[in-house]
Amino acid sequence: MKKEKSQSEIALNRTITELKEKHREREKLLDEEQLAAKQLEQENEKLTAEIQELKRSKSPMPGN
């Protein structure tokens, strides 16, 4: 009976370890996705500002 308990504890610990590893991998992927999204947002803001600046520079000056 003690051997069975030991084997079930080993199996349970293995399962826990596997689940922790899967969680760490998912957490890492989420962090990477969030970083990529933040970079895209920053690039979008930069490009939007550049577009606005180009639109302003193309506008005719008053009095010309």
N, C-alpha and C positions, 0 to 999 in steps of 0.2 A: 504494500500500500504506500509506503514511503517513496518507493521508486516511481510509482505512478504519479504521485504528487509532485515529485521533483521534475518528471518529464513534462507534466502539465504546466508547471511554473516556467520551465525553460521555453516551452512553446508560447506561453503568454508573454514572456519577456521578449521573445523574438518578434512577436506580433506588435508589441508596443514599440520596439525599436524601429521596425519597418514603418509603422504609422508616423512616428516622429520624423523619420527621414523623408517620407512623402510630404509631410507638413512643411519641413524646412525647404524642400524643393519648390513647393507651391508658393511659399513665402518669398523665396528668391525670385521666382518668375513674376510675382506680383510687384515686387520692388522694381524689377527691371522694366515692367510695363508702365509703372507709374513714372519712372524716370524718363522713359521714352515719350510718354504723353506730355510731361512737363516741358521737355525739349521742343516738342512739336508746337506747344502753346507759345513758347517764347519765340520760335521761328515765325509763327503766324503773326504774332504781335509786331515783330520786326518788319515783316513784309507789308503788313497793313500800314505801318507808319511810313514806309518807303513809298507806298502807293499814294498815300495822302500828300506826301511831300511832292511827288511828281505831278499830282493834280494841281497843287498850288502853284508850282513853277510854270505850268502850262497856261494857267488862267491869265487873261490879259490884264495888264495893270490899269487901274482907273486913270482916265485922262489921256490914254494913248490912243 
